[in-house]
Amino acid sequence: MSTIRIVRGVGDAPTKMASYDAALAAANVHNYNLVPVSSVIPADATVEADDTAPDLGPAGNRLTVVEARATTGGVGTVSAGLGWTTGPGPGLFYEATGGDPAAVRRSVEVGLDAGRDLREWQFDDERVTVTTAEADGEGYTTAVTLAVYGQSEPII
């Protein structure tokens, strides 16, 4: 059985990309090539909220993720939310971003409801986590919440 880890981070830097990299560093996934996937949790996986990832393999490897990412260059709030619903079979992730953490959470919950309605699977549990950062307008601020699938794999 494989583990999917929920990790989070916030970063500030002088450019959008650098703030994203800093947020990934805070989650300890900055040394991997992230490969985004949509939203299905395999039936044999477990989901654990870890906040930061352990060592998942050599730098430069490919790492499969579902990602919520919000960046701003202004003053204000950025939030990146990720929710998951599981049961005895497959499960789902849904993500949302925005400036209001409560609205981001509600958007994730509504998405999970809609996703469940599309499937005839059994769902027993639901969790949502929202990563929020306050931006001061000096440079850029990024918030990320990621579901990291298993270990990294060689890219070449």
C-alpha positions in Angstrom: 0.0 0.0 0.0 1.3 3.4 -0.9 1.2 6.6 1.1 0.0 10.0 -0.3 1.3 12.8 1.9 -0.4 16.2 2.3 2.3 18.8 2.6 2.1 22.6 2.8 4.3 25.6 2.5 4.5 29.4 2.3 7.2 31.4 0.6 8.2 35.0 0.0 10.7 36.1 -2.6 11.4 38.9 -5.2 9.8 37.0 -8.1 6.8 34.7 -8.6 8.9 31.7 -9.4 11.2 32.3 -6.5 8.3 32.6 -4.1 6.9 29.3 -5.5 10.2 27.7 -5.0 10.4 29.0 -1.5 6.9 27.6 -0.7 8.0 24.2 -2.1 11.1 24.4 0.1 8.9 25.0 3.1 7.1 21.8 2.2 10.4 20.0 1.4 9.5 19.1 -2.2 11.6 21.8 -3.9 14.3 19.5 -5.2 11.9 17.4 -7.4 10.3 17.8 -10.8 6.7 17.9 -9.9 4.2 16.1 -12.3 0.6 17.2 -11.7 -2.2 14.7 -11.9 -5.9 15.4 -11.6 -7.6 14.1 -8.5 -8.1 10.3 -8.1 -6.8 8.5 -5.0 -6.0 4.9 -5.8 -7.9 2.3 -3.8 -4.8 0.9 -2.1 -3.4 4.3 -1.0 -3.5 5.9 2.4 -3.5 9.7 2.9 -1.5 11.3 5.7 -1.3 15.0 6.6 2.4 15.5 7.3 2.9 19.3 6.6 6.4 18.7 5.3 7.6 15.8 3.2 10.4 13.4 4.4 13.2 12.5 2.0 11.5 11.1 -1.0 14.5 10.3 -3.1 17.3 11.9 -5.1 17.1 15.5 -6.3 15.9 15.9 -9.8 13.6 12.9 -9.7 10.0 13.0 -10.8 7.3 13.4 -8.1 3.6 13.0 -8.7 1.4 15.6 -7.0 -2.0 17.2 -6.9 -1.3 20.8 -6.2 -3.2 23.9 -5.0 -1.1 27.0 -5.5 -1.8 30.7 -4.9 0.6 33.6 -5.6 0.2 37.4 -5.2 2.5 40.3 -5.7 0.2 42.7 -3.8 -0.8 43.2 -0.2 -3.4 40.7 1.1 -4.2 37.1 1.7 -3.5 34.1 -0.5 -4.9 30.6 0.3 -4.4 27.2 -1.3 -6.8 24.5 -0.2 -6.9 20.8 -0.8 -9.5 18.4 0.3 -9.8 14.6 0.1 -12.6 12.1 0.5 -11.9 8.4 0.9 -13.6 5.1 1.6 -12.9 1.4 1.1 -12.2 1.9 -2.6 -10.8 4.9 -4.7 -11.0 8.4 -3.4 -10.9 12.0 -4.6 -8.8 15.2 -4.2 -10.2 18.6 -5.0 -8.3 21.9 -4.8 -9.1 25.6 -4.8 -7.3 28.9 -4.4 -8.2 32.5 -3.6 -7.9 35.3 -1.1 -10.5 34.3 1.5 -9.6 31.1 3.4 -13.2 30.4 4.3 -14.3 30.7 0.7 -11.4 28.5 -0.4 -12.5 25.8 2.1 -16.1 26.0 1.0 -15.1 25.7 -2.7 -13.1 22.6 -1.9 -16.1 21.1 0.0 -18.5 21.9 -2.8 -16.0 20.3 -5.3 -15.8 17.1 -3.2 -19.6 16.9 -3.1 -19.8 17.3 -6.8 -17.1 14.7 -7.4 -18.8 12.2 -5.2 -22.1 12.8 -7.1 -20.3 11.7 -10.3 -19.2 8.4 -8.9 -20.9 5.3 -7.4 -18.1 4.8 -5.0 -18.4 4.6 -1.2 -17.0 7.5 0.7 -16.6 7.4 4.5 -14.3 10.3 5.3 -13.6 13.9 4.2 -10.8 16.2 5.2 -9.8 19.7 4.0 -6.7 21.7 4.7 -6.1 25.3 3.7 -2.6 27.0 3.6 -2.8 30.7 4.0 -0.2 33.5 3.8 -0.4 37.2 4.4 1.4 39.2 1.7 3.0 42.5 2.6 3.4 43.7 -1.0 7.2 43.4 -0.9 7.9 41.0 -3.7 5.7 37.9 -4.1 4.0 35.5 -1.7 3.0 31.9 -2.5 1.0 29.4 -0.6 0.9 25.7 -1.6 -0.9 22.6 -0.5 0.1 19.4 -2.2 -0.8 15.7 -2.2 2.5 13.9 -2.9 2.1 10.4 -4.3 4.6 7.9 -2.8 8.4 8.2 -3.5 10.1 10.1 -6.3 11.1 8.2 -9.5 14.0 8.7 -11.9 13.0 11.1 -14.7 15.6 9.8 -17.2 
